[in-house]
């Protein structure tokens, strides 16, 4: 991998992490196209997620600060109800994250093996397209994210776990599942973005040893990809939130099916 390829992969990661098209699936296909063989080593993909994590932290810095402040505001006041709702939201985020973690621990080897099969990834892209196409026809419900309950939190967390499979969009799956659970569209988007924070952090902690043993000659490639993923990820967040509220995600389904058809044609001709 050269620096141009690292930047392109970073841009792909940032642009596809939040829109419901599966960043991991696109990275697998792009690496296959570039002739980059990674085997079971997914440290570069994981490191690219740090760029999009930074984008989420900066974009939602005000909301994140309000959530943190609510953890230390227990006195009865005019803002007491707001703080209570924020604490409830944090609790449901924790429950969903734990559900994701349990799912990953059980199916870790199977999930990692999927990164080595581009054709399988293409099939998962088709499935992602179906999921987000159907979600667009779910009516905008009234349940706020701070009131989703234990069961729905677990379901959303398991959906995020399934989305570790390359080709299954994490954002698309968690947003669609939230909508199916009756959560308001804007809250579904915010919950999905916030839920990505612990998931990305956990993935990077797990790959910590790979980063420590990273060759110095590879460092500039990782940093280049990180910067590219941060910039493109930050620019796409506001755009996606507007699309979710407008119920216009189905257009990404057409894109996914188009990409899948191109990829299948490429594999057949190869």
Secondary structure, 3 states (H helix, E strand, C coil): CCHHHHHHHHHHHHHHHHCCCCHHHHHHHHHHHHCCCCCCCCHHHHHHHHHHHHHHHHHCHHHHHHHHHHCCCCCCCCCHHHHHHHHHHHHHHHHHHHHHHHHHHHHHHHHHHHHHCHHHHHHHHHHHHHHHHHHCCCCCCCECHHHCHHHHHHHHHHHHHHCCCCCCCHHHHHHHHHHHCCECHHHHHHHHHHHHHHHHHHHHHHCHHHHHCCCHHHHHHHHHHHHHHHHHHHHHHHHHHHHHHHCCCHHHHHHHHHHHHHHHHHHHHC
